[in-house]
Every structure is written in structure tokens, then in C-alpha cells.
Amino acid sequence: MFTSLSDRLTATFKNLRTKGRLSESDVNKTVRDIRMALLDADVALPVVKEFTHAVRERALGAEVSQALNPAQQVVKIVNEELVAILGGSTRTIRFAKSGPTVIMLAGLQGAGKTTLAGKLAKWLKDQGHTPILVAADLQRPNAVTQLQVVGERAGVPVFAPEQGNVGGHDAVGPTGEGTKSFGDPVAVSRDGIREAVNRQHDVVIVDTAGRLAVDENLMKQAGDIRAAISPHEVLFVIDAMIGQAAVETAEAFLEGVDFTGVVLSKLDGDARGGAALSVAGVTGRPIMFASTGEGVKDFEVFHPDRMASRILDMGDVLTLIEQAEKAFDRADAAEMERKFLAAEDFTFDDFLQQMAAIKKMGSLKSMLKMMPGMGQMSAQLDNLDEREFDRVEAMVRSMTPFERNHPKQINGSRRARIAGGSGVTVSEVNQLLERFGEAQKMMKQLARGGGIPGMPGMGGGGRKKQQQVPQRKKSKSGNPAKRAADARAEAQRPSATPAGGAFGGRANAPALDPAALDPTQLPKGFEKFLGR
């Protein structure tokens, strides 16, 4: 997502940084390039006009003309305007002061409401809440069954008194007229809240029905459910790959249901991302969450400032740190710190532990893309084969506990056995052991404070200093007359340090009298050092 837009904007700013001063024509060309990049990303035309107008007005003002680095100031302006159209500030769920917090999900069929209901429930459970899912989508084939499966994966109970449409056919009568009844979704929603109160759940997530397109029946049903349960939050789930149609769909749901927030699904897709930049700007409702993958844990709070940084290839280090804090166990991290400071050997068991924590954080490609400047290496990241880590793990797990803790003892026969057990060649095992040995040396060097080996200026890796050969002292003569003559010659020899000190002061220079200095010739504020 946003790859095309990010590449276009990065190229525009790269050309801008070569200029020391920006003329009006430079600003107009930059704004034109930004406009074309946004339109190419399927951003709605009204949003593009408003965005480029704000950027142009600020770029032609004193904010840029008086800046020390005009190009960086333009990038700062674009970043701030991107944050503004993405919602401005982070907004999360507003919980009820008493009773369960009711969250209603609405959106078109295929947007991913049911899957997202499980992800939201899992996220709330991790936050310390006790959510319950309510299956109020009784028209889509097997929607209730799907929600039960998703709820089981998330470890959250599901209230499903009606099985809904399980026949695998559309919810219409045999004559093609009217709607075939599979249960009353309004009653299910109301009973779900009552069940949550009885079982002391503090959050209720109601999954409602959708359609392939906006129609009156969809809006009426969603409106009836909202009126019956009075939800504290109505989240509009929209497919981030929908493109220009996002604006029409969002406006229709805003008028028919009046949602309080937006959730972007399928943000890990290869679409151009115009929906994300359009919905918040057109509806005025904040984007609250984003679905970033197929797993139950692939769900995150939407931060407008962090998303703007990702688009402009500035990285998203804060999200990366948050993911690392969740994945890495504090006790394991403390033990690794102790071993590092004690300069103990980094073993293959430690390596497996670190790999397991990294896997918990999600896709390695997505993590690397959060690093600043990694957008310029998107092609290399796309070619990254994450299965290589599985092959490395297979080699390590083919080792015995002794071999993992004593890699230097792995001889030729052991390497052949490891290669056969993991399905790789002996040369791959040799490469792994060689790289692991280098990693051990580097960690020991860092623990000793010597810096990174092979890095000039970092200590331990630069060119070795030539050892100075100590000069031999001249032995004293055994002849008393000659020894006295040598002592007189040594006393008359000039000192290596010039007279007056090591800083080149003049010998026998008169002492400086501070009172004799002219105060008008002193730097401003210097007189306080003279006691005046």
C-alpha cells in the first residue's frame, strides 16, 4: 500500500533538495508533481484540490522563503498537510462509563467486517477487556459460522442464537420477490447486549450484514440496529483497495448510519491507497484502526502522523518499537543483556530465541519497510525470500544441544549429519557456522567497548596504530669528569616545550590586567567574566 505514491513523492523531493533557493516556478512544479501523484493514487479530486492548495499557499509564504533549508521546509509542510487529511490526531475507542461498550460494525459485503470483528476483539482482549462477538449478519451465506471460527481463533466467545443463511444461496424468496427471512438481526443484536450484561462482558461487538452495493434494504437494516442498541461507536469498515468508489460509499453510510470512525481493511494489499487519503478528508470522521494482514494479530491503531511518515519514506520507528515490546519477553531480554555485558558466547539457543521473537512481530518485509529510507530499496525488499529464515532454523534445530552451545566443536561428520537432517547442503551449513562465528566476535568486541570490527572510526576496526619504539636512554659514563661535562651540556640544551608554555605563549610576557581592557572592544556579555 502507498508504494507508488511514496515513490513519486520521494522522487519529487529528491529533485527539490538540489536547489538552494526555491522560486515560484519551482514551487508550482513541485505542487503539480504532488497533484499528479495523488490523482494516480486514486485520491478523490476534492481532497487533492484542497491538499495542493494548502501546500502551495504555505510554500510560497515566508515559512519557506526565510527557511535555512527551503527544500526540507517544503517536505515538512507536505508531511503536516498529509497528517491533517488523514485525521490529524490518533483516535481510539471511547469506552462507556457504565455498562458494556457497544461497538457496531457496518460496511459493504466483502470489505472484511467479520474478519475484522475477530481482530478487534483480540486487540481489546490484549488490552485487558472482556469482549463478546454478536452474529447479526444473518443474510450472507455462512456468515455466522465464519464469525464463530474467527472468534475461536481470537479466543473470544460468540453469541449466535440464529444460524442465519447456511444454505449457500442468496437471501431472496423462491419467486425472486421479497427477502427470505433467516432471523431477526435487530432482535439478535438486542439479545446480545443483554447476554453481555448477564455474563459481565465489558465490550460488545456487533457484526452486521452488508451488500455488494449500497441499497435501501442495507441502510434500513443498519439504521434499525443502530436505533435498537444505541452503540457507543459505529465503525465503518472499508476496503482500502476500493479506489475512487470509497468516497461515494463513505458518504452513503455517513448519511444512512452516521458512523463515528473508519477502519481500513486489506492495508497490506498492492492498491494505491487513495481510500485512506480520501475517506477522512471527505467525511470528517477519523480513521481509527487498520487491518494489515490475514492473521488475527495483524491489526493496529491508525496513527495519522506515522502513516504520513511512511508515505514520505521517513519510516515508522515508533510502531516498530511497540511491536518489539510486545514480542520480546522482558526476562529473556534481561538475560541477553547480562550475557552481553559479561562477554559470554552468543549461542544457537539464543539465536532461536531471537528468531521466535522476530516471528511474533510479523512479516520481516513489513518491519524493514518501517525503517527510514527503506522505500528506496522496495525492489530489494520485494525480492527478499523469508523462507531463508525457515531453512536457517531447520539447520539449527538439526543440531544437538551440545552443538548449539559449542558450535566450534561441529566437525565435518557433524556438519554432514546437520545438512542431511535439515535438507540443505554441507556448504550452506558451513556458511551458517562462518557467519555465526563472525557474529560472536562482533558481540564480544562490542561488549569490550571496541566498536564494530571492520568499521573505521568505530574502534577495533580501523588501521592498526604503529607502535612507537621507545628510545633507549643514554647510559651514564663511568668517568666522573665526563659525567659532569654531560650534565652541564644537558642543562644548556633548549627545552622541547617553547618558553611560556605548551600553547605557544611568549616567554616573560607581562601579566594581563583585566581592568585595563576597553569594555567597548569586548564581545557582548563578556564583561560578566571580568567582575564588572
C-alpha positions as CSV (number, residue, x, y, z in Angstrom):
1,M,0.0,0.0,0.0
2,F,1.1,3.6,-0.8
3,T,4.2,2.2,-2.6
4,S,3.5,4.1,-5.9
5,L,2.6,7.3,-4.1
6,S,5.6,7.1,-1.8
7,D,8.0,6.6,-4.8
8,R,6.5,9.5,-6.7
9,L,6.7,11.9,-3.7
10,T,10.3,10.8,-2.8
11,A,11.4,11.4,-6.4
12,T,9.8,14.9,-6.3
13,F,11.6,15.9,-3.1
14,K,14.9,14.4,-4.3
15,N,14.9,16.9,-7.2
16,L,13.9,19.7,-4.8
17,R,16.8,19.1,-2.5
18,T,19.3,20.1,-5.2
19,K,18.1,23.7,-5.1
20,G,19.4,26.2,-2.6
21,R,16.6,28.7,-3.2
22,L,13.1,28.0,-4.4
23,S,11.4,30.2,-6.9
24,E,7.7,30.4,-7.6
25,S,8.1,28.2,-10.6
26,D,9.9,25.6,-8.5
27,V,7.1,25.5,-6.0
28,N,4.5,25.3,-8.8
29,K,6.3,22.4,-10.4
30,T,6.5,20.6,-7.1
31,V,2.8,21.1,-6.4
32,R,2.0,19.9,-9.9
33,D,4.0,16.7,-9.3
34,I,2.3,16.2,-6.0
35,R,-1.1,16.6,-7.6
36,M,-0.3,14.1,-10.3
37,A,1.0,11.6,-7.7
38,L,-2.2,11.9,-5.6
39,L,-4.5,11.5,-8.6
40,D,-2.5,8.5,-9.7
41,A,-3.1,7.0,-6.2
42,D,-6.9,7.3,-6.6
43,V,-7.3,10.1,-4.1
44,A,-10.6,11.9,-4.5
45,L,-10.4,15.1,-6.6
46,P,-11.9,17.4,-3.9
47,V,-9.2,16.2,-1.4
48,V,-6.4,16.7,-4.0
49,K,-7.5,20.2,-4.7
50,E,-7.7,21.1,-1.0
51,F,-4.4,19.5,-0.2
52,T,-2.4,21.0,-3.1
53,H,-3.9,24.5,-2.4
54,A,-2.8,24.4,1.2
55,V,0.7,23.2,0.3
56,R,1.1,25.9,-2.4
57,E,-0.1,28.7,-0.1
58,R,2.3,27.7,2.6
59,A,5.2,27.0,0.3
60,L,5.0,30.5,-1.3
61,G,4.9,32.2,2.1
62,A,7.6,33.4,4.5
63,E,7.6,30.0,6.1
64,V,9.7,28.7,3.2
65,S,11.4,31.8,1.8
66,Q,13.0,32.6,5.2
67,A,13.9,29.0,6.0
68,L,17.6,27.9,6.2
69,N,16.8,24.8,4.1
70,P,13.7,25.6,1.9
71,A,13.5,22.0,0.4
72,Q,13.3,20.5,3.9
73,Q,10.7,23.0,4.9
74,V,8.5,22.0,1.9
75,V,8.8,18.4,2.9
76,K,7.7,19.4,6.4
77,I,4.7,21.2,5.0
78,V,3.6,18.3,2.9
79,N,4.0,16.0,6.0
80,E,1.9,18.2,8.1
81,E,-0.9,18.5,5.5
82,L,-0.8,14.7,5.0
83,V,-1.4,14.3,8.7
84,A,-4.3,16.8,8.6
85,I,-6.2,15.0,5.8
86,L,-5.6,11.6,7.5
87,G,-7.4,12.8,10.6
88,G,-4.9,15.0,12.5
89,S,-4.6,13.0,15.7
90,T,-4.9,9.5,16.9
91,R,-8.4,8.5,18.0
92,T,-9.2,5.2,19.8
93,I,-12.4,3.7,21.2
94,R,-14.3,5.8,23.7
95,F,-15.5,3.4,26.4
96,A,-18.8,3.7,28.3
97,K,-18.6,4.9,31.9
98,S,-21.1,2.2,33.0
99,G,-22.3,-1.0,31.4
100,P,-20.8,-2.6,28.3
101,T,-19.3,-0.6,25.5
102,V,-21.3,-1.4,22.3
103,I,-19.4,-1.3,19.0
104,M,-21.3,-1.8,15.8
105,L,-19.6,-2.7,12.5
106,A,-21.0,-1.5,9.2
107,G,-19.9,-1.7,5.6
108,L,-20.2,-3.3,2.2
109,Q,-20.1,-7.1,1.7
110,G,-16.5,-8.2,1.1
111,A,-14.9,-5.3,3.0
112,G,-13.8,-7.8,5.7
113,K,-16.2,-6.9,8.6
114,T,-16.4,-10.4,10.0
115,T,-12.6,-11.0,10.0
116,L,-12.1,-7.5,11.4
117,A,-14.5,-8.2,14.2
118,G,-12.3,-11.0,15.4
119,K,-9.2,-8.9,15.1
120,L,-10.8,-6.0,17.1
121,A,-11.9,-8.5,19.7
122,K,-8.4,-9.9,20.0
123,W,-6.9,-6.4,20.3
124,L,-9.4,-5.5,23.0
125,K,-8.7,-8.7,24.9
126,D,-4.9,-8.0,24.8
127,Q,-5.8,-4.6,26.3
128,G,-7.4,-6.3,29.3
129,H,-11.1,-6.1,28.2
130,T,-13.6,-9.0,28.0
131,P,-15.3,-8.6,24.6
132,I,-18.1,-10.7,23.1
133,L,-19.0,-11.0,19.5
134,V,-22.6,-10.9,18.3
135,A,-23.5,-12.6,15.0
136,A,-26.1,-10.2,13.5
137,D,-25.2,-10.9,9.9
138,L,-27.9,-13.5,9.1
139,Q,-28.1,-13.0,5.3
140,R,-24.7,-13.7,3.9
141,P,-24.2,-17.4,3.4
142,N,-22.3,-19.0,6.4
143,A,-21.5,-15.6,7.9
144,V,-22.4,-16.8,11.4
145,T,-20.2,-19.9,11.0
146,Q,-17.3,-17.7,9.8
147,L,-17.7,-15.4,12.9
148,Q,-17.7,-18.4,15.2
149,V,-14.4,-19.6,13.6
150,V,-12.8,-16.2,13.8
151,G,-14.0,-15.8,17.5
152,E,-12.4,-19.2,18.3
153,R,-9.1,-18.1,16.8
154,A,-9.2,-14.9,18.8
155,G,-10.2,-16.7,22.0
156,V,-13.4,-14.6,22.3
157,P,-16.9,-16.0,22.9
158,V,-19.6,-15.6,20.1
159,F,-23.3,-15.0,20.7
160,A,-25.1,-16.7,17.8
161,P,-28.7,-17.8,18.6
162,E,-29.6,-17.8,14.9
163,Q,-27.6,-19.8,12.3
164,G,-28.7,-17.4,9.5
165,N,-28.2,-18.4,5.9
166,V,-26.5,-21.8,5.8
167,G,-27.9,-23.0,2.5
168,G,-25.3,-21.1,0.4
169,H,-27.9,-19.2,-1.6
170,D,-29.0,-15.6,-1.7
171,A,-31.5,-14.3,0.9
172,V,-34.4,-14.0,-1.5
173,G,-37.7,-15.8,-1.8
174,P,-38.4,-18.5,-4.4
175,T,-40.2,-16.2,-6.7
176,G,-37.4,-13.7,-6.7
177,E,-39.5,-11.1,-4.9
178,G,-39.1,-10.0,-1.3
179,T,-36.5,-11.1,1.3
180,K,-36.3,-14.6,2.7
181,S,-36.1,-14.5,6.5
182,F,-33.2,-16.2,8.2
183,G,-33.9,-14.5,11.6
184,D,-34.3,-11.0,13.0
185,P,-30.9,-9.2,13.2
186,V,-32.3,-6.4,15.4
187,A,-33.5,-8.9,18.0
188,V,-30.2,-10.8,17.9
189,S,-28.3,-7.5,18.5
190,R,-30.6,-6.6,21.4
191,D,-30.3,-10.0,23.0
192,G,-26.6,-10.0,22.5
193,I,-26.2,-6.9,24.7
194,R,-28.5,-8.5,27.3
195,E,-26.2,-11.6,27.2
196,A,-23.1,-9.4,27.7
197,V,-24.6,-7.8,30.8
198,N,-25.6,-11.2,32.3
199,R,-22.1,-12.7,31.6
200,Q,-20.3,-9.4,32.6
201,H,-18.6,-8.7,29.3
202,D,-17.4,-5.0,29.1
203,V,-17.4,-4.8,25.3
204,V,-19.9,-6.0,22.7
205,I,-19.0,-6.1,19.0
206,V,-22.0,-6.5,16.7
207,D,-21.3,-7.8,13.2
208,T,-24.0,-6.6,10.8
209,A,-24.9,-7.6,7.2
210,G,-23.5,-6.0,4.1
211,R,-24.4,-5.9,0.4
212,L,-22.4,-5.9,-2.8
213,A,-23.5,-2.3,-3.3
214,V,-25.3,0.4,-1.3
215,D,-29.1,-0.1,-1.3
216,E,-32.1,0.9,0.7
217,N,-32.5,-2.5,2.5
218,L,-29.0,-2.4,3.7
219,M,-29.3,1.1,5.1
220,K,-32.6,0.4,6.7
221,Q,-31.4,-2.7,8.5
222,A,-28.3,-1.0,9.7
223,G,-30.3,2.0,10.8
224,D,-32.8,-0.2,12.7
225,I,-30.0,-2.0,14.5
226,R,-28.4,1.3,15.5
227,A,-31.7,2.6,16.8
228,A,-32.3,-0.6,18.8
229,I,-28.9,-0.9,20.6
230,S,-27.7,2.7,20.7
231,P,-24.0,1.9,20.1
232,H,-21.2,4.0,21.6
233,E,-19.1,3.5,18.5
234,V,-20.2,2.8,14.9
235,L,-17.2,1.7,12.8
236,F,-17.4,1.9,9.1
237,V,-15.2,-0.9,7.6
238,I,-13.9,0.0,4.1
239,D,-11.7,-2.0,1.7
240,A,-8.5,0.1,1.2
241,M,-8.3,-1.3,-2.3
242,I,-11.7,0.1,-3.4
243,G,-10.2,3.3,-5.0
244,Q,-12.4,6.2,-6.1
245,A,-15.6,4.4,-5.1
246,A,-14.6,4.9,-1.5
247,V,-15.9,8.4,-1.4
248,E,-19.4,7.6,-2.6
249,T,-19.7,4.6,-0.3
250,A,-18.5,6.6,2.7
251,E,-20.9,9.4,2.1
252,A,-23.8,7.0,1.7
253,F,-23.1,5.3,5.0
254,L,-22.5,8.6,6.7
255,E,-25.9,9.7,5.7
256,G,-27.7,6.4,6.4
257,V,-25.9,5.2,9.5
258,D,-23.8,8.1,10.7
259,F,-20.7,6.2,11.7
260,T,-18.2,7.6,14.3
261,G,-15.0,6.2,12.9
262,V,-13.4,4.4,10.0
263,V,-11.5,1.1,9.8
264,L,-9.3,0.4,6.8
265,S,-9.1,-3.3,5.8
266,K,-6.6,-5.0,3.5
267,L,-4.0,-2.3,4.0
268,D,-1.4,-4.9,3.2
269,G,-2.6,-5.1,-0.4
270,D,-1.0,-3.7,-3.5
271,A,-3.6,-1.0,-4.2
272,R,-2.6,2.6,-4.5
273,G,-4.2,3.7,-1.2
274,G,-6.5,6.6,-2.3
275,A,-9.2,5.4,0.0
276,A,-7.2,6.1,3.1
277,L,-6.4,9.6,1.9
278,S,-10.0,10.3,0.8
279,V,-12.4,9.0,3.4
280,A,-11.2,11.0,6.4
281,G,-10.9,14.2,4.3
282,V,-14.4,13.9,2.8
283,T,-16.4,12.6,5.8
284,G,-14.6,14.4,8.6
285,R,-14.6,11.1,10.5
286,P,-11.2,9.8,11.9
287,I,-9.5,6.6,10.7
288,M,-9.2,4.6,13.9
289,F,-7.8,1.2,13.0
290,A,-6.1,-0.6,10.2
291,S,-6.0,-4.2,9.2
292,T,-2.5,-5.1,8.0
293,G,-2.7,-8.8,7.2
294,E,-4.6,-12.0,7.3
295,G,-3.7,-13.1,10.8
296,V,-5.8,-12.3,13.9
297,K,-2.9,-10.2,15.3
298,D,-2.5,-8.2,12.1
299,F,-4.4,-5.2,13.5
300,E,-3.1,-1.8,14.7
301,V,-4.3,1.6,15.8
302,F,-4.1,4.1,13.0
303,H,-1.7,7.0,13.7
304,P,-2.0,9.7,11.1
305,D,1.4,11.1,11.8
306,R,3.1,7.7,11.5
307,M,1.2,6.9,8.3
308,A,2.3,10.2,6.8
309,S,5.9,9.4,7.7
310,R,5.6,6.0,5.9
311,I,4.2,7.7,2.8
312,L,7.1,10.1,2.7
313,D,9.6,7.3,3.4
314,M,10.5,8.7,6.8
315,G,9.9,5.4,8.5
316,D,7.7,4.4,11.4
317,V,10.1,3.6,14.2
318,L,7.6,4.1,17.0
319,T,5.3,1.3,15.7
320,L,8.3,-0.9,15.2
321,I,9.3,-0.3,18.9
322,E,5.8,-1.0,20.1
323,Q,5.7,-4.3,18.2
324,A,9.2,-5.3,19.6
325,E,8.0,-4.5,23.2
326,K,5.1,-6.9,22.7
327,A,7.1,-9.7,21.1
328,F,10.2,-9.7,23.3
329,D,10.0,-11.2,26.8
330,R,11.4,-8.9,29.4
331,A,13.1,-11.7,31.3
332,D,14.7,-13.0,28.1
333,A,15.9,-9.5,27.2
334,A,17.4,-9.1,30.7
335,E,19.2,-12.4,30.4
336,M,20.6,-11.4,26.9
337,E,21.8,-8.1,28.4
338,R,23.6,-9.9,31.2
339,K,25.3,-12.3,28.8
340,F,26.3,-9.4,26.6
341,L,27.8,-7.4,29.4
342,A,29.6,-10.5,30.7
343,A,31.0,-11.1,27.3
344,E,29.6,-14.7,27.3
345,D,29.3,-16.5,24.0
346,F,26.1,-15.9,21.9
347,T,24.8,-19.5,21.3
348,F,22.5,-21.0,18.8
349,D,19.9,-21.4,21.5
350,D,19.9,-17.6,21.9
351,F,19.6,-17.3,18.2
352,L,16.5,-19.5,18.1
353,Q,15.0,-17.4,20.9
354,Q,15.6,-14.2,19.0
355,M,14.2,-15.6,15.8
356,A,11.0,-16.7,17.6
357,A,10.5,-13.2,19.0
358,I,11.0,-11.7,15.5
359,K,8.4,-14.0,14.0
360,K,5.9,-12.8,16.6
361,M,6.4,-9.2,15.3
362,G,5.0,-10.3,11.9
363,S,6.4,-10.2,8.4
364,L,10.1,-9.2,8.2
365,K,9.4,-7.2,5.0
366,S,6.8,-5.1,6.7
367,M,9.2,-4.4,9.6
368,L,12.0,-3.4,7.3
369,K,9.7,-1.0,5.5
370,M,9.2,0.8,8.7
371,M,12.8,1.9,8.8
372,P,13.6,5.4,7.4
373,G,14.8,5.4,3.8
374,M,13.8,1.8,3.1
375,G,11.3,2.9,0.4
376,Q,14.3,3.4,-1.9
377,M,15.0,-0.3,-1.5
378,S,11.5,-1.5,-2.2
379,A,12.6,-3.7,-5.1
380,Q,15.2,-5.5,-3.0
381,L,12.7,-5.9,-0.2
382,D,10.2,-7.5,-2.6
383,N,12.8,-10.0,-3.6
384,L,13.6,-10.9,0.0
385,D,12.8,-14.6,0.5
386,E,11.6,-15.0,4.1
387,R,11.8,-18.8,3.7
388,E,15.5,-18.4,4.1
389,F,14.9,-18.0,7.8
390,D,13.0,-21.2,7.9
391,R,16.0,-23.0,6.3
392,V,18.3,-21.5,8.9
393,E,16.0,-22.5,11.7
394,A,15.9,-26.1,10.3
395,M,19.7,-26.3,10.3
396,V,19.9,-25.0,13.9
397,R,17.2,-27.4,15.1
398,S,19.1,-30.3,13.5
399,M,21.9,-29.7,15.9
400,T,22.2,-31.4,19.3
401,P,22.0,-29.3,22.5
402,F,25.8,-29.7,22.8
403,E,26.4,-28.5,19.3
404,R,24.2,-25.4,19.8
405,N,26.2,-24.4,22.8
406,H,29.6,-25.4,21.3
407,P,29.5,-24.5,17.6
408,K,33.3,-24.7,17.3
409,Q,33.1,-28.4,18.0
410,I,31.0,-29.1,14.9
411,N,33.4,-31.1,12.7
412,G,33.0,-32.5,9.2
413,S,30.8,-35.5,10.1
414,R,28.6,-33.4,12.3
415,R,28.1,-30.9,9.5
416,A,27.1,-33.7,7.1
417,R,24.6,-35.0,9.6
418,I,23.1,-31.5,10.2
419,A,22.9,-30.9,6.4
420,G,21.1,-34.3,5.9
421,G,18.7,-33.6,8.8
422,S,17.7,-30.1,7.5
423,G,17.6,-30.9,3.8
424,V,20.4,-28.5,2.8
425,T,23.9,-28.9,1.5
426,V,27.0,-29.0,3.6
427,S,28.2,-25.7,2.1
428,E,25.1,-24.0,3.5
429,V,25.9,-25.3,6.9
430,N,29.5,-24.1,6.6
431,Q,28.3,-20.6,5.6
432,L,25.9,-20.5,8.6
433,L,28.7,-21.5,11.0
434,E,31.1,-19.0,9.5
435,R,28.5,-16.1,9.7
436,F,27.7,-17.2,13.3
437,G,31.3,-17.1,14.3
438,E,31.7,-13.6,12.9
439,A,28.6,-12.5,14.9
440,Q,30.1,-13.9,18.1
441,K,33.3,-12.0,17.5
442,M,31.4,-8.8,16.8
443,M,29.3,-9.1,20.0
444,K,32.4,-9.7,22.1
445,Q,34.1,-6.7,20.5
446,L,31.1,-4.5,21.3
447,A,31.0,-5.8,24.9
448,R,34.6,-4.8,25.4
449,G,33.8,-1.3,24.1
450,G,35.9,-1.8,21.0
451,G,33.3,-0.9,18.5
452,I,32.3,-2.8,15.4
453,P,35.1,-4.8,13.8
454,G,35.9,-3.6,10.3
455,M,34.4,-0.1,10.8
456,P,37.0,2.7,10.7
457,G,36.5,5.2,13.4
458,M,34.4,2.8,15.5
459,G,37.3,1.3,17.4
460,G,38.8,-2.1,16.8
461,G,38.3,-2.0,13.1
462,G,40.4,0.8,11.8
463,R,44.0,0.5,10.7
464,K,46.3,-0.6,13.5
465,K,48.3,2.1,15.0
466,Q,52.1,1.8,14.5
467,Q,53.7,1.0,17.8
468,Q,56.2,3.6,18.9
469,V,59.6,2.2,19.6
470,P,60.8,3.5,22.9
471,Q,64.1,5.4,22.7
472,R,66.9,3.9,24.7
473,K,68.2,6.0,27.4
474,K,71.8,7.1,27.1
475,S,73.9,5.3,29.7
476,K,75.9,7.4,32.1
477,S,79.7,7.4,31.8
478,G,81.8,5.8,34.5
479,N,84.3,8.7,34.3
480,P,83.4,11.4,36.9
481,A,84.8,14.2,34.8
482,K,83.0,13.1,31.6
483,R,79.7,12.6,33.6
484,A,79.9,16.2,35.0
485,A,80.5,17.5,31.4
486,D,77.4,15.6,30.2
487,A,75.3,17.1,33.0
488,R,76.4,20.7,32.1
489,A,75.6,20.1,28.4
490,E,72.1,18.7,29.3
491,A,71.3,21.7,31.4
492,Q,72.3,24.1,28.5
493,R,70.2,22.1,25.9
494,P,66.9,24.0,24.9
495,S,63.6,22.5,26.2
496,A,61.2,20.8,23.8
497,T,58.4,23.0,25.0
498,P,58.7,26.6,24.0
499,A,59.2,29.1,26.8
500,G,55.9,30.4,28.0
501,G,54.0,27.0,28.0
502,A,52.7,24.4,25.7
503,F,50.2,26.8,24.0
504,G,52.9,29.0,22.4
505,G,52.8,31.9,24.9
506,R,55.6,34.3,24.9
507,A,58.3,33.9,27.5
508,N,58.4,36.6,30.2
509,A,55.1,38.1,28.8
510,P,53.6,40.8,31.0
511,A,50.6,39.7,33.1
512,L,47.2,40.6,31.7
513,D,45.4,43.3,33.7
514,P,41.6,42.8,33.2
515,A,41.0,46.4,34.4
516,A,43.0,47.7,31.5
517,L,40.7,46.2,28.9
518,D,38.4,48.5,26.9
519,P,34.8,47.4,27.6
520,T,33.6,48.7,24.1
521,Q,36.0,46.2,22.4
522,L,34.8,43.2,24.3
523,P,32.1,40.8,23.0
524,K,28.6,41.4,24.2
525,G,28.1,39.8,27.7
526,F,31.8,39.2,28.2
527,E,32.1,41.8,30.9
528,K,30.5,39.5,33.5
529,F,33.6,37.3,33.4
530,L,35.7,40.3,34.4
531,G,33.8,41.0,37.5
532,R,32.4,44.3,36.2
